[in-house]
């Protein structure tokens, strides 16, 4: 199996007990371990894969909480650093009647933003891996530089680079996403995961088909597009140069909390690649067989569907027996 290495933020989701316009005697918030790349690391570990998290936690009670939770779910923590110079980030999460959420982030400052290239030892990419990150690690100049350095190191070591756009507008200065910077990160990916909403935010007035084809021409080999409960599409740049589209319909479920749905999805997808021993050298060959891609998308969709039926992030992510029960 190919190891999965997830880099970036780990934070505490403070989940409200209030659902939409529901009346509650007093609104309270329950802490859940979260953070998009940390969720992906847990998703892979819970499916039995070698999974590593790389990042920085505060030397505070929330940092202890996250460290313990990641470890308890089987994530390898050798590359996690701690700091007293900033506290662990928090996100207060409110939900509407369909489980869709709104985030109020307490970041920056935050410990995860202080990770630098020198904190990642040479052993990180000693063997080819799947290196996963998202745009949340671009919102500050220092961590953005670190993200590009580590992605470059991963590529040089023969690892796959996986990027989930995971746009969170209110993490950026003035709540304005730097589209140019995000697009630069996307074009560093071998595998790219985007929601339909994110495509709309990033393309502006440019036709979406042209924008997606530009990412494939820039070097991305596989783009996976989700649309909530709608059809999932994968665009593959074949070795012939042609672009092929594969589509599946996800399972129908009643969503309770969509916080970890996308992370469960990409974790499930990467788990299929990991099990197949996929790395930078053989991804293109794997993509030539449509049955491989269909099976990976089906697993990813099942993981995402399972996660949104439960509150929180780590604990909502499925194990293999959960996926077996859905068949």
PyMOL commands that set and color helices and strands:
alter all, ss='L'
color gray80, all
select helices_A, chain A and resi 36-46+61-72+111-114+117-119+122-125+135-138+141-156+169-171+173-175+179-186+196-203+208-218+261-275+283-287+290-307+314-316+320-326
alter helices_A, ss='H'
color red, helices_A
select strands_A, chain A and resi 3-7+11-19+29-34+51-58+76-83+90-95+101-106+129-134+160-164+191-195+222-226+231-237+243-249
alter strands_A, ss='S'
color yellow, strands_A
deselect
rebuild
show_as cartoon
